[in-house]
Amino acid sequence: MMPPPAENFDAAIVLGAMILSDGSPSPALARRVARAVALARSGRVGHLLMTGGPVRHPKPESHVMRDMAVAAGIAPDRIVTEEASVNTIGNARLCRPIVAQRGWRRLLLVTDACHIPRSLYVFHRLGLRVSPSAVWPVWPPAREWWLAWPREAAALPWTMIRVERLKLKETP
């Protein structure tokens, strides 16, 4: 029996991660872009929406991500950047008009596995229906990976409060 065909998506929203002081991608950023490139090459996604502004480095995370994807062979016209957000809530808020303008309906959300629950909550509450595409590190994962799980668990309640306050402000 053959497995069902893989679903195709209009775009993968790829969440940014830290850029190192020398301008190179952090391991998390490199993992996310590698996953997005693989999805684009396989034909599962039509476009890549790279998210993230200048957080700890003057160059926006999305620009580093775009450059990496182009260097990996993805055509520049398949890549869109959102270059102002500095956190997951900002990613969702600033991606929403881009997605609407382009008429994209089927979306994947690419981020590290530990970040998926919080990211899905934020994107869904802020009106973007996304399916998860979790990225896992190579084995054995670095210390940063193990520390990320408790950080994400601690960040979820605060994120929920912030998103709900934002929703109240947006409600007429």
Secondary structure, 3 states (H helix, E strand, C coil): CCCCCCCCEEEEEECCCCECCCCCECHHHHHHHHHHHHHHHHCCEEEEEEECCCCCCCCCHHHHHHHHHHHCCCCHHHEEEECCCCCHHHHHHHHHHHHHHHCCCCEEEEEEHHHHHHHHHHHHHCCCCEEEEEECCCCCCCHHHHHHHHHHHHHHHHHHHHHHHHHHHHCC
